[in-house]
């Protein structure tokens, strides 16, 4: 990606860890955070329309890596991040 950055100047680029085919939702992400931190919290899924906020939210915002760049699994990255902030 760094080698080709000039080809993408002015564009929004996003790179994420590996996910399951089809990606993960914010619901999946939140559930995994509570699981990893051993907090017994019920997460209730909702649509973008049901989540009322002043900020405009995209209708489709799954975390998904469609890149040919091999990354580690998203759960591994999340687990490392949680370990770092809990210190």
PDB file of N, CA, C and O in Angstrom:
ATOM      1  N   UNK A   1       0.827  -1.180   0.000  1.00  0.00           N
ATOM      2  CA  UNK A   1       0.000   0.000   0.000  1.00  0.00           C
ATOM      3  C   UNK A   1       0.879   1.255   0.000  1.00  0.00           C
ATOM      4  O   UNK A   1       0.622   2.201  -0.745  1.00  0.00           O
ATOM      5  N   UNK A   2       1.905   1.254   0.832  1.00  0.00           N
ATOM      6  CA  UNK A   2       2.789   2.415   0.915  1.00  0.00           C
ATOM      7  C   UNK A   2       3.476   2.659  -0.423  1.00  0.00           C
ATOM      8  O   UNK A   2       3.638   3.806  -0.838  1.00  0.00           O
ATOM      9  N   UNK A   3       3.880   1.589  -1.098  1.00  0.00           N
ATOM     10  CA  UNK A   3       4.560   1.723  -2.386  1.00  0.00           C
ATOM     11  C   UNK A   3       3.647   2.351  -3.442  1.00  0.00           C
ATOM     12  O   UNK A   3       4.135   2.992  -4.373  1.00  0.00           O
ATOM     13  N   UNK A   4       2.341   2.177  -3.310  1.00  0.00           N
ATOM     14  CA  UNK A   4       1.400   2.679  -4.309  1.00  0.00           C
ATOM     15  C   UNK A   4       0.618   3.905  -3.838  1.00  0.00           C
ATOM     16  O   UNK A   4      -0.387   4.271  -4.448  1.00  0.00           O
ATOM     17  N   UNK A   5       1.067   4.533  -2.770  1.00  0.00           N
ATOM     18  CA  UNK A   5       0.299   5.624  -2.171  1.00  0.00           C
ATOM     19  C   UNK A   5       0.095   6.786  -3.147  1.00  0.00           C
ATOM     20  O   UNK A   5      -0.950   7.436  -3.119  1.00  0.00           O
ATOM     21  N   UNK A   6       1.069   7.051  -4.000  1.00  0.00           N
ATOM     22  CA  UNK A   6       0.904   8.179  -4.927  1.00  0.00           C
ATOM     23  C   UNK A   6      -0.230   7.937  -5.918  1.00  0.00           C
ATOM     24  O   UNK A   6      -0.833   8.890  -6.413  1.00  0.00           O
ATOM     25  N   UNK A   7      -0.527   6.673  -6.212  1.00  0.00           N
ATOM     26  CA  UNK A   7      -1.647   6.354  -7.108  1.00  0.00           C
ATOM     27  C   UNK A   7      -2.994   6.709  -6.475  1.00  0.00           C
ATOM     28  O   UNK A   7      -3.985   6.898  -7.180  1.00  0.00           O
ATOM     29  N   UNK A   8      -3.023   6.797  -5.165  1.00  0.00           N
ATOM     30  CA  UNK A   8      -4.276   6.997  -4.440  1.00  0.00           C
ATOM     31  C   UNK A   8      -4.347   8.348  -3.735  1.00  0.00           C
ATOM     32  O   UNK A   8      -5.203   8.553  -2.874  1.00  0.00           O
ATOM     33  N   UNK A   9      -3.463   9.263  -4.087  1.00  0.00           N
ATOM     34  CA  UNK A   9      -3.440  10.575  -3.435  1.00  0.00           C
ATOM     35  C   UNK A   9      -4.809  11.243  -3.532  1.00  0.00           C
ATOM     36  O   UNK A   9      -5.408  11.294  -4.606  1.00  0.00           O
ATOM     37  N   UNK A  10      -5.300  11.755  -2.400  1.00  0.00           N
ATOM     38  CA  UNK A  10      -6.582  12.447  -2.363  1.00  0.00           C
ATOM     39  C   UNK A  10      -7.774  11.530  -2.155  1.00  0.00           C
ATOM     40  O   UNK A  10      -8.904  12.005  -2.038  1.00  0.00           O
ATOM     41  N   UNK A  11      -7.541  10.226  -2.108  1.00  0.00           N
ATOM     42  CA  UNK A  11      -8.629   9.271  -1.886  1.00  0.00           C
ATOM     43  C   UNK A  11      -8.649   8.836  -0.419  1.00  0.00           C
ATOM     44  O   UNK A  11      -7.640   8.933   0.279  1.00  0.00           O
ATOM     45  N   UNK A  12      -9.777   8.368   0.029  1.00  0.00           N
ATOM     46  CA  UNK A  12      -9.884   7.805   1.363  1.00  0.00           C
ATOM     47  C   UNK A  12      -9.503   6.331   1.264  1.00  0.00           C
ATOM     48  O   UNK A  12     -10.094   5.577   0.491  1.00  0.00           O
ATOM     49  N   UNK A  13      -8.521   5.935   2.046  1.00  0.00           N
ATOM     50  CA  UNK A  13      -8.076   4.549   2.058  1.00  0.00           C
ATOM     51  C   UNK A  13      -8.387   3.936   3.411  1.00  0.00           C
ATOM     52  O   UNK A  13      -8.311   4.606   4.441  1.00  0.00           O
ATOM     53  N   UNK A  14      -8.731   2.683   3.402  1.00  0.00           N
ATOM     54  CA  UNK A  14      -9.051   1.981   4.653  1.00  0.00           C
ATOM     55  C   UNK A  14      -8.456   0.589   4.572  1.00  0.00           C
ATOM     56  O   UNK A  14      -8.586  -0.095   3.557  1.00  0.00           O
ATOM     57  N   UNK A  15      -7.811   0.179   5.632  1.00  0.00           N
ATOM     58  CA  UNK A  15      -7.258  -1.164   5.710  1.00  0.00           C
ATOM     59  C   UNK A  15      -7.611  -1.714   7.078  1.00  0.00           C
ATOM     60  O   UNK A  15      -7.395  -1.048   8.090  1.00  0.00           O
ATOM     61  N   UNK A  16      -8.142  -2.903   7.119  1.00  0.00           N
ATOM     62  CA  UNK A  16      -8.522  -3.498   8.400  1.00  0.00           C
ATOM     63  C   UNK A  16      -7.952  -4.900   8.504  1.00  0.00           C
ATOM     64  O   UNK A  16      -7.485  -5.481   7.524  1.00  0.00           O
ATOM     65  N   UNK A  17      -8.002  -5.421   9.707  1.00  0.00           N
ATOM     66  CA  UNK A  17      -7.589  -6.800   9.920  1.00  0.00           C
ATOM     67  C   UNK A  17      -8.523  -7.741   9.173  1.00  0.00           C
ATOM     68  O   UNK A  17      -9.587  -7.336   8.706  1.00  0.00           O
ATOM     69  N   UNK A  18      -8.111  -9.004   9.066  1.00  0.00           N
ATOM     70  CA  UNK A  18      -8.919 -10.005   8.375  1.00  0.00           C
ATOM     71  C   UNK A  18     -10.231 -10.239   9.117  1.00  0.00           C
ATOM     72  O   UNK A  18     -10.269 -10.270  10.347  1.00  0.00           O
ATOM     73  N   UNK A  19     -11.289 -10.400   8.359  1.00  0.00           N
ATOM     74  CA  UNK A  19     -12.597 -10.703   8.921  1.00  0.00           C
ATOM     75  C   UNK A  19     -13.155 -11.937   8.234  1.00  0.00           C
ATOM     76  O   UNK A  19     -12.571 -12.447   7.279  1.00  0.00           O
ATOM     77  N   UNK A  20     -14.262 -12.399   8.715  1.00  0.00           N
ATOM     78  CA  UNK A  20     -14.957 -13.491   8.034  1.00  0.00           C
ATOM     79  C   UNK A  20     -15.474 -12.960   6.699  1.00  0.00           C
ATOM     80  O   UNK A  20     -15.681 -11.755   6.557  1.00  0.00           O
ATOM     81  N   UNK A  21     -15.683 -13.836   5.722  1.00  0.00           N
ATOM     82  CA  UNK A  21     -16.257 -13.360   4.451  1.00  0.00           C
ATOM     83  C   UNK A  21     -17.569 -12.614   4.709  1.00  0.00           C
ATOM     84  O   UNK A  21     -18.419 -13.084   5.465  1.00  0.00           O
ATOM     85  N   UNK A  22     -17.722 -11.477   4.089  1.00  0.00           N
ATOM     86  CA  UNK A  22     -18.924 -10.662   4.314  1.00  0.00           C
ATOM     87  C   UNK A  22     -18.733  -9.612   5.384  1.00  0.00           C
ATOM     88  O   UNK A  22     -19.566  -8.717   5.527  1.00  0.00           O
ATOM     89  N   UNK A  23     -17.632  -9.706   6.152  1.00  0.00           N
ATOM     90  CA  UNK A  23     -17.328  -8.699   7.158  1.00  0.00           C
ATOM     91  C   UNK A  23     -18.037  -8.906   8.484  1.00  0.00           C
ATOM     92  O   UNK A  23     -18.800  -9.855   8.664  1.00  0.00           O
ATOM     93  N   UNK A  24     -17.766  -7.995   9.408  1.00  0.00           N
ATOM     94  CA  UNK A  24     -18.419  -8.022  10.727  1.00  0.00           C
ATOM     95  C   UNK A  24     -19.145  -6.704  10.928  1.00  0.00           C
ATOM     96  O   UNK A  24     -18.746  -5.670  10.394  1.00  0.00           O
ATOM     97  N   UNK A  25     -20.195  -6.757  11.691  1.00  0.00           N
ATOM     98  CA  UNK A  25     -20.987  -5.562  11.983  1.00  0.00           C
ATOM     99  C   UNK A  25     -20.490  -4.902  13.261  1.00  0.00           C
ATOM    100  O   UNK A  25     -19.676  -5.468  13.991  1.00  0.00           O
ATOM    101  N   UNK A  26     -20.987  -3.705  13.519  1.00  0.00           N
ATOM    102  CA  UNK A  26     -20.681  -3.041  14.787  1.00  0.00           C
ATOM    103  C   UNK A  26     -21.241  -3.860  15.948  1.00  0.00           C
ATOM    104  O   UNK A  26     -20.677  -3.851  17.042  1.00  0.00           O
ATOM    105  N   UNK A  27     -22.334  -4.559  15.717  1.00  0.00           N
ATOM    106  CA  UNK A  27     -22.893  -5.458  16.730  1.00  0.00           C
ATOM    107  C   UNK A  27     -21.892  -6.560  17.064  1.00  0.00           C
ATOM    108  O   UNK A  27     -21.622  -6.822  18.236  1.00  0.00           O
ATOM    109  N   UNK A  28     -21.336  -7.210  16.028  1.00  0.00           N
ATOM    110  CA  UNK A  28     -20.330  -8.256  16.237  1.00  0.00           C
ATOM    111  C   UNK A  28     -19.138  -7.712  17.022  1.00  0.00           C
ATOM    112  O   UNK A  28     -18.636  -8.351  17.947  1.00  0.00           O
ATOM    113  N   UNK A  29     -18.702  -6.520  16.630  1.00  0.00           N
ATOM    114  CA  UNK A  29     -17.548  -5.890  17.257  1.00  0.00           C
ATOM    115  C   UNK A  29     -17.821  -5.611  18.741  1.00  0.00           C
ATOM    116  O   UNK A  29     -16.987  -5.912  19.595  1.00  0.00           O
ATOM    117  N   UNK A  30     -18.980  -5.040  19.038  1.00  0.00           N
ATOM    118  CA  UNK A  30     -19.340  -4.738  20.429  1.00  0.00           C
ATOM    119  C   UNK A  30     -19.458  -6.008  21.260  1.00  0.00           C
ATOM    120  O   UNK A  30     -18.975  -6.058  22.391  1.00  0.00           O
ATOM    121  N   UNK A  31     -20.097  -7.032  20.708  1.00  0.00           N
ATOM    122  CA  UNK A  31     -20.227  -8.296  21.440  1.00  0.00           C
ATOM    123  C   UNK A  31     -18.863  -8.872  21.793  1.00  0.00           C
ATOM    124  O   UNK A  31     -18.661  -9.363  22.904  1.00  0.00           O
ATOM    125  N   UNK A  32     -17.941  -8.812  20.862  1.00  0.00           N
ATOM    126  CA  UNK A  32     -16.601  -9.369  21.108  1.00  0.00           C
ATOM    127  C   UNK A  32     -15.857  -8.564  22.168  1.00  0.00           C
ATOM    128  O   UNK A  32     -15.122  -9.142  22.968  1.00  0.00           O
ATOM    129  N   UNK A  33     -16.029  -7.257  22.191  1.00  0.00           N
ATOM    130  CA  UNK A  33     -15.398  -6.435  23.229  1.00  0.00           C
ATOM    131  C   UNK A  33     -15.886  -6.860  24.609  1.00  0.00           C
ATOM    132  O   UNK A  33     -15.079  -7.050  25.519  1.00  0.00           O
ATOM    133  N   UNK A  34     -17.204  -7.011  24.772  1.00  0.00           N
ATOM    134  CA  UNK A  34     -17.740  -7.408  26.073  1.00  0.00           C
ATOM    135  C   UNK A  34     -17.303  -8.818  26.451  1.00  0.00           C
ATOM    136  O   UNK A  34     -17.050  -9.096  27.623  1.00  0.00           O
ATOM    137  N   UNK A  35     -17.216  -9.689  25.487  1.00  0.00           N
ATOM    138  CA  UNK A  35     -16.753 -11.056  25.735  1.00  0.00           C
ATOM    139  C   UNK A  35     -15.298 -11.053  26.210  1.00  0.00           C
ATOM    140  O   UNK A  35     -14.961 -11.695  27.204  1.00  0.00           O
ATOM    141  N   UNK A  36     -14.447 -10.331  25.495  1.00  0.00           N
ATOM    142  CA  UNK A  36     -13.019 -10.293  25.831  1.00  0.00           C
ATOM    143  C   UNK A  36     -12.741  -9.614  27.163  1.00  0.00           C
ATOM    144  O   UNK A  36     -11.776  -9.959  27.844  1.00  0.00           O
ATOM    145  N   UNK A  37     -13.563  -8.667  27.536  1.00  0.00           N
ATOM    146  CA  UNK A  37     -13.365  -7.948  28.801  1.00  0.00           C
ATOM    147  C   UNK A  37     -14.175  -8.560  29.932  1.00  0.00           C
ATOM    148  O   UNK A  37     -14.221  -8.028  31.041  1.00  0.00           O
ATOM    149  N   UNK A  38     -14.816  -9.693  29.632  1.00  0.00           N
ATOM    150  CA  UNK A  38     -15.604 -10.452  30.615  1.00  0.00           C
ATOM    151  C   UNK A  38     -16.665  -9.596  31.302  1.00  0.00           C
ATOM    152  O   UNK A  38     -16.904  -9.717  32.503  1.00  0.00           O
ATOM    153  N   UNK A  39     -17.282  -8.744  30.524  1.00  0.00           N
ATOM    154  CA  UNK A  39     -18.405  -7.950  31.024  1.00  0.00           C
ATOM    155  C   UNK A  39     -19.680  -8.605  30.523  1.00  0.00           C
ATOM    156  O   UNK A  39     -19.840  -8.839  29.325  1.00  0.00           O
ATOM    157  N   UNK A  40     -20.559  -8.890  31.420  1.00  0.00           N
ATOM    158  CA  UNK A  40     -21.809  -9.575  31.073  1.00  0.00           C
ATOM    159  C   UNK A  40     -22.851  -8.523  30.689  1.00  0.00           C
ATOM    160  O   UNK A  40     -23.676  -8.103  31.500  1.00  0.00           O
ATOM    161  N   UNK A  41     -22.780  -8.126  29.448  1.00  0.00           N
ATOM    162  CA  UNK A  41     -23.642  -7.074  28.927  1.00  0.00           C
ATOM    163  C   UNK A  41     -24.417  -7.607  27.736  1.00  0.00           C
ATOM    164  O   UNK A  41     -23.848  -8.257  26.859  1.00  0.00           O
ATOM    165  N   UNK A  42     -25.695  -7.336  27.703  1.00  0.00           N
ATOM    166  CA  UNK A  42     -26.522  -7.746  26.576  1.00  0.00           C
ATOM    167  C   UNK A  42     -26.424  -6.664  25.506  1.00  0.00           C
ATOM    168  O   UNK A  42     -26.688  -5.491  25.767  1.00  0.00           O
ATOM    169  N   UNK A  43     -26.047  -7.068  24.320  1.00  0.00           N
ATOM    170  CA  UNK A  43     -25.959  -6.142  23.193  1.00  0.00           C
ATOM    171  C   UNK A  43     -27.156  -6.436  22.295  1.00  0.00           C
ATOM    172  O   UNK A  43     -27.361  -7.571  21.864  1.00  0.00           O
ATOM    173  N   UNK A  44     -27.928  -5.414  22.024  1.00  0.00           N
ATOM    174  CA  UNK A  44     -29.141  -5.588  21.209  1.00  0.00           C
ATOM    175  C   UNK A  44     -28.878  -4.999  19.824  1.00  0.00           C
ATOM    176  O   UNK A  44     -28.592  -3.809  19.695  1.00  0.00           O
ATOM    177  N   UNK A  45     -28.974  -5.833  18.793  1.00  0.00           N
ATOM    178  CA  UNK A  45     -28.722  -5.314  17.440  1.00  0.00           C
ATOM    179  C   UNK A  45     -29.828  -4.357  17.007  1.00  0.00           C
ATOM    180  O   UNK A  45     -30.985  -4.493  17.405  1.00  0.00           O
ATOM    181  N   UNK A  46     -29.443  -3.395  16.190  1.00  0.00           N
ATOM    182  CA  UNK A  46     -30.432  -2.468  15.629  1.00  0.00           C
ATOM    183  C   UNK A  46     -29.946  -2.000  14.266  1.00  0.00           C
ATOM    184  O   UNK A  46     -28.765  -2.113  13.937  1.00  0.00           O
ATOM    185  N   UNK A  47     -30.852  -1.487  13.503  1.00  0.00           N
ATOM    186  CA  UNK A  47     -30.500  -0.946  12.191  1.00  0.00           C
ATOM    187  C   UNK A  47     -30.012   0.489  12.351  1.00  0.00           C
ATOM    188  O   UNK A  47     -30.178   1.097  13.408  1.00  0.00           O
ATOM    189  N   UNK A  48     -29.416   1.016  11.307  1.00  0.00           N
ATOM    190  CA  UNK A  48     -28.980   2.407  11.318  1.00  0.00           C
ATOM    191  C   UNK A  48     -30.167   3.340  11.551  1.00  0.00           C
ATOM    192  O   UNK A  48     -30.049   4.330  12.272  1.00  0.00           O
ATOM    193  N   UNK A  49     -31.295   3.027  10.947  1.00  0.00           N
ATOM    194  CA  UNK A  49     -32.490   3.856  11.127  1.00  0.00           C
ATOM    195  C   UNK A  49     -32.989   3.844  12.567  1.00  0.00           C
ATOM    196  O   UNK A  49     -33.534   4.843  13.038  1.00  0.00           O
ATOM    197  N   UNK A  50     -32.812   2.736  13.266  1.00  0.00           N
ATOM    198  CA  UNK A  50     -33.258   2.630  14.654  1.00  0.00           C
ATOM    199  C   UNK A  50     -32.314   3.321  15.626  1.00  0.00           C
ATOM    200  O   UNK A  50     -32.711   3.647  16.745  1.00  0.00           O
ATOM    201  N   UNK A  51     -31.075   3.550  15.218  1.00  0.00           N
ATOM    202  CA  UNK A  51     -30.076   4.179  16.074  1.00  0.00           C
ATOM    203  C   UNK A  51     -30.106   5.681  15.827  1.00  0.00           C
ATOM    204  O   UNK A  51     -29.443   6.189  14.924  1.00  0.00           O
ATOM    205  N   UNK A  52     -30.874   6.371  16.633  1.00  0.00           N
ATOM    206  CA  UNK A  52     -31.089   7.812  16.442  1.00  0.00           C
ATOM    207  C   UNK A  52     -29.878   8.606  16.947  1.00  0.00           C
ATOM    208  O   UNK A  52     -29.476   8.494  18.105  1.00  0.00           O
ATOM    209  N   UNK A  53     -29.319   9.399  16.054  1.00  0.00           N
ATOM    210  CA  UNK A  53     -28.187  10.252  16.382  1.00  0.00           C
ATOM    211  C   UNK A  53     -28.181  11.440  15.429  1.00  0.00           C
ATOM    212  O   UNK A  53     -28.710  11.355  14.320  1.00  0.00           O
ATOM    213  N   UNK A  54     -27.590  12.533  15.855  1.00  0.00           N
ATOM    214  CA  UNK A  54     -27.499  13.703  14.983  1.00  0.00           C
ATOM    215  C   UNK A  54     -26.504  13.465  13.852  1.00  0.00           C
ATOM    216  O   UNK A  54     -26.638  14.031  12.767  1.00  0.00           O
ATOM    217  N   UNK A  55     -25.507  12.625  14.115  1.00  0.00           N
ATOM    218  CA  UNK A  55     -24.500  12.328  13.090  1.00  0.00           C
ATOM    219  C   UNK A  55     -25.117  11.464  11.990  1.00  0.00           C
ATOM    220  O   UNK A  55     -25.885  10.543  12.267  1.00  0.00           O
ATOM    221  N   UNK A  56     -24.778  11.767  10.764  1.00  0.00           N
ATOM    222  CA  UNK A  56     -25.248  10.967   9.635  1.00  0.00           C
ATOM    223  C   UNK A  56     -24.420   9.682   9.586  1.00  0.00           C
ATOM    224  O   UNK A  56     -23.191   9.729   9.548  1.00  0.00           O
ATOM    225  N   UNK A  57     -25.091   8.558   9.586  1.00  0.00           N
ATOM    226  CA  UNK A  57     -24.414   7.259   9.574  1.00  0.00           C
ATOM    227  C   UNK A  57     -24.649   6.573   8.237  1.00  0.00           C
ATOM    228  O   UNK A  57     -25.725   6.691   7.651  1.00  0.00           O
ATOM    229  N   UNK A  58     -23.642   5.857   7.758  1.00  0.00           N
ATOM    230  CA  UNK A  58     -23.845   5.122   6.501  1.00  0.00           C
ATOM    231  C   UNK A  58     -24.802   3.959   6.705  1.00  0.00           C
ATOM    232  O   UNK A  58     -24.884   3.401   7.799  1.00  0.00           O
ATOM    233  N   UNK A  59     -25.519   3.595   5.661  1.00  0.00           N
ATOM    234  CA  UNK A  59     -26.452   2.465   5.737  1.00  0.00           C
ATOM    235  C   UNK A  59     -25.705   1.144   5.844  1.00  0.00           C
ATOM    236  O   UNK A  59     -26.211   0.185   6.427  1.00  0.00           O
ATOM    237  N   UNK A  60     -24.504   1.093   5.283  1.00  0.00           N
ATOM    238  CA  UNK A  60     -23.724  -0.142   5.275  1.00  0.00           C
ATOM    239  C   UNK A  60     -22.318   0.189   5.754  1.00  0.00           C
ATOM    240  O   UNK A  60     -21.580   0.900   5.072  1.00  0.00           O
ATOM    241  N   UNK A  61     -21.944  -0.320   6.918  1.00  0.00           N
ATOM    242  CA  UNK A  61     -20.611   0.013   7.441  1.00  0.00           C
ATOM    243  C   UNK A  61     -19.969  -1.176   8.137  1.00  0.00           C
ATOM    244  O   UNK A  61     -19.547  -1.078   9.289  1.00  0.00           O
ATOM    245  N   UNK A  62     -19.897  -2.283   7.440  1.00  0.00           N
ATOM    246  CA  UNK A  62     -19.234  -3.458   8.005  1.00  0.00           C
ATOM    247  C   UNK A  62     -17.718  -3.306   7.928  1.00  0.00           C
ATOM    248  O   UNK A  62     -17.180  -2.658   7.029  1.00  0.00           O
ATOM    249  N   UNK A  63     -17.049  -3.922   8.898  1.00  0.00           N
ATOM    250  CA  UNK A  63     -15.597  -4.000   8.890  1.00  0.00           C
ATOM    251  C   UNK A  63     -15.230  -5.202   8.035  1.00  0.00           C
ATOM    252  O   UNK A  63     -15.572  -6.339   8.361  1.00  0.00           O
ATOM    253  N   UNK A  64     -14.531  -4.940   6.939  1.00  0.00           N
ATOM    254  CA  UNK A  64     -14.224  -6.017   6.005  1.00  0.00           C
ATOM    255  C   UNK A  64     -12.926  -5.708   5.284  1.00  0.00           C
ATOM    256  O   UNK A  64     -12.710  -4.580   4.840  1.00  0.00           O
ATOM    257  N   UNK A  65     -12.070  -6.693   5.166  1.00  0.00           N
ATOM    258  CA  UNK A  65     -10.820  -6.521   4.437  1.00  0.00           C
ATOM    259  C   UNK A  65     -10.950  -7.201   3.082  1.00  0.00           C
ATOM    260  O   UNK A  65     -10.959  -8.429   2.998  1.00  0.00           O
ATOM    261  N   UNK A  66     -11.050  -6.414   2.034  1.00  0.00           N
ATOM    262  CA  UNK A  66     -11.104  -6.938   0.670  1.00  0.00           C
ATOM    263  C   UNK A  66      -9.746  -6.835  -0.018  1.00  0.00           C
ATOM    264  O   UNK A  66      -9.631  -7.089  -1.217  1.00  0.00           O
ATOM    265  N   UNK A  67      -8.740  -6.470   0.729  1.00  0.00           N
ATOM    266  CA  UNK A  67      -7.411  -6.251   0.181  1.00  0.00           C
ATOM    267  C   UNK A  67      -6.686  -7.575  -0.043  1.00  0.00           C
ATOM    268  O   UNK A  67      -7.019  -8.588   0.571  1.00  0.00           O
ATOM    269  N   UNK A  68      -5.711  -7.555  -0.909  1.00  0.00           N
ATOM    270  CA  UNK A  68      -4.862  -8.729  -1.093  1.00  0.00           C
ATOM    271  C   UNK A  68      -3.746  -8.752  -0.050  1.00  0.00           C
ATOM    272  O   UNK A  68      -2.975  -9.709   0.019  1.00  0.00           O
ATOM    273  N   UNK A  69      -3.663  -7.695   0.762  1.00  0.00           N
ATOM    274  CA  UNK A  69      -2.656  -7.628   1.816  1.00  0.00           C
ATOM    275  C   UNK A  69      -3.100  -8.524   2.968  1.00  0.00           C
ATOM    276  O   UNK A  69      -4.192  -8.345   3.508  1.00  0.00           O
ATOM    277  N   UNK A  70      -2.267  -9.479   3.343  1.00  0.00           N
ATOM    278  CA  UNK A  70      -2.609 -10.417   4.418  1.00  0.00           C
ATOM    279  C   UNK A  70      -2.399  -9.742   5.756  1.00  0.00           C
ATOM    280  O   UNK A  70      -1.308  -9.263   6.064  1.00  0.00           O
ATOM    281  N   UNK A  71      -3.454  -9.709   6.543  1.00  0.00           N
ATOM    282  CA  UNK A  71      -3.414  -9.108   7.880  1.00  0.00           C
ATOM    283  C   UNK A  71      -3.792 -10.174   8.909  1.00  0.00           C
ATOM    284  O   UNK A  71      -4.290 -11.243   8.555  1.00  0.00           O
ATOM    285  N   UNK A  72      -3.552  -9.873  10.175  1.00  0.00           N
ATOM    286  CA  UNK A  72      -3.968 -10.813  11.212  1.00  0.00           C
ATOM    287  C   UNK A  72      -5.476 -10.734  11.411  1.00  0.00           C
ATOM    288  O   UNK A  72      -6.122  -9.801  10.932  1.00  0.00           O
ATOM    289  N   UNK A  73      -6.028 -11.695  12.105  1.00  0.00           N
ATOM    290  CA  UNK A  73      -7.455 -11.750  12.379  1.00  0.00           C
ATOM    291  C   UNK A  73      -7.866 -10.561  13.246  1.00  0.00           C
ATOM    292  O   UNK A  73      -7.119 -10.141  14.130  1.00  0.00           O
ATOM    293  N   UNK A  74      -9.050 -10.027  12.990  1.00  0.00           N
ATOM    294  CA  UNK A  74      -9.521  -8.842  13.706  1.00  0.00           C
ATOM    295  C   UNK A  74      -9.618  -9.077  15.210  1.00  0.00           C
ATOM    296  O   UNK A  74      -9.415  -8.154  15.998  1.00  0.00           O
ATOM    297  N   UNK A  75      -9.928 -10.311  15.608  1.00  0.00           N
ATOM    298  CA  UNK A  75     -10.037 -10.602  17.046  1.00  0.00           C
ATOM    299  C   UNK A  75      -8.671 -10.529  17.727  1.00  0.00           C
ATOM    300  O   UNK A  75      -8.572 -10.102  18.877  1.00  0.00           O
ATOM    301  N   UNK A  76      -7.624 -10.942  17.020  1.00  0.00           N
ATOM    302  CA  UNK A  76      -6.271 -10.844  17.573  1.00  0.00           C
ATOM    303  C   UNK A  76      -5.888  -9.381  17.789  1.00  0.00           C
ATOM    304  O   UNK A  76      -5.327  -9.023  18.825  1.00  0.00           O
ATOM    305  N   UNK A  77      -6.195  -8.543  16.805  1.00  0.00           N
ATOM    306  CA  UNK A  77      -5.903  -7.115  16.931  1.00  0.00           C
ATOM    307  C   UNK A  77      -6.691  -6.466  18.053  1.00  0.00           C
ATOM    308  O   UNK A  77      -6.153  -5.647  18.798  1.00  0.00           O
ATOM    309  N   UNK A  78      -7.949  -6.822  18.178  1.00  0.00           N
ATOM    310  CA  UNK A  78      -8.794  -6.280  19.239  1.00  0.00           C
ATOM    311  C   UNK A  78      -8.287  -6.725  20.606  1.00  0.00           C
ATOM    312  O   UNK A  78      -8.226  -5.929  21.543  1.00  0.00           O
ATOM    313  N   UNK A  79      -7.928  -7.988  20.711  1.00  0.00           N
ATOM    314  CA  UNK A  79      -7.421  -8.514  21.988  1.00  0.00           C
ATOM    315  C   UNK A  79      -6.137  -7.787  22.409  1.00  0.00           C
ATOM    316  O   UNK A  79      -5.974  -7.445  23.580  1.00  0.00           O
ATOM    317  N   UNK A  80      -5.239  -7.554  21.470  1.00  0.00           N
ATOM    318  CA  UNK A  80      -3.997  -6.832  21.785  1.00  0.00           C
ATOM    319  C   UNK A  80      -4.310  -5.404  22.238  1.00  0.00           C
ATOM    320  O   UNK A  80      -3.721  -4.916  23.202  1.00  0.00           O
ATOM    321  N   UNK A  81      -5.221  -4.747  21.557  1.00  0.00           N
ATOM    322  CA  UNK A  81      -5.598  -3.385  21.927  1.00  0.00           C
ATOM    323  C   UNK A  81      -6.194  -3.343  23.340  1.00  0.00           C
ATOM    324  O   UNK A  81      -5.839  -2.476  24.139  1.00  0.00           O
ATOM    325  N   UNK A  82      -7.084  -4.265  23.639  1.00  0.00           N
ATOM    326  CA  UNK A  82      -7.701  -4.301  24.966  1.00  0.00           C
ATOM    327  C   UNK A  82      -6.649  -4.532  26.043  1.00  0.00           C
ATOM    328  O   UNK A  82      -6.696  -3.896  27.096  1.00  0.00           O
ATOM    329  N   UNK A  83      -5.700  -5.431  25.796  1.00  0.00           N
ATOM    330  CA  UNK A  83      -4.618  -5.676  26.761  1.00  0.00           C
ATOM    331  C   UNK A  83      -3.829  -4.388  27.007  1.00  0.00           C
ATOM    332  O   UNK A  83      -3.463  -4.093  28.145  1.00  0.00           O
ATOM    333  N   UNK A  84      -3.567  -3.625  25.946  1.00  0.00           N
ATOM    334  CA  UNK A  84      -2.790  -2.399  26.082  1.00  0.00           C
ATOM    335  C   UNK A  84      -3.530  -1.328  26.880  1.00  0.00           C
ATOM    336  O   UNK A  84      -2.919  -0.642  27.699  1.00  0.00           O
ATOM    337  N   UNK A  85      -4.824  -1.176  26.655  1.00  0.00           N
ATOM    338  CA  UNK A  85      -5.536  -0.101  27.366  1.00  0.00           C
ATOM    339  C   UNK A  85      -5.908  -0.489  28.797  1.00  0.00           C
ATOM    340  O   UNK A  85      -6.214   0.378  29.615  1.00  0.00           O
ATOM    341  N   UNK A  86      -5.882  -1.792  29.103  1.00  0.00           N
ATOM    342  CA  UNK A  86      -6.197  -2.225  30.465  1.00  0.00           C
ATOM    343  C   UNK A  86      -4.993  -2.182  31.400  1.00  0.00           C
ATOM    344  O   UNK A  86      -5.136  -2.428  32.597  1.00  0.00           O
ATOM    345  N   UNK A  87      -3.822  -1.875  30.878  1.00  0.00           N
ATOM    346  CA  UNK A  87      -2.611  -1.815  31.715  1.00  0.00           C
ATOM    347  C   UNK A  87      -2.667  -0.667  32.676  1.00  0.00           C
ATOM    348  O   UNK A  87      -1.734  -0.467  33.454  1.00  0.00           O
TER     349      UNK A  87
END
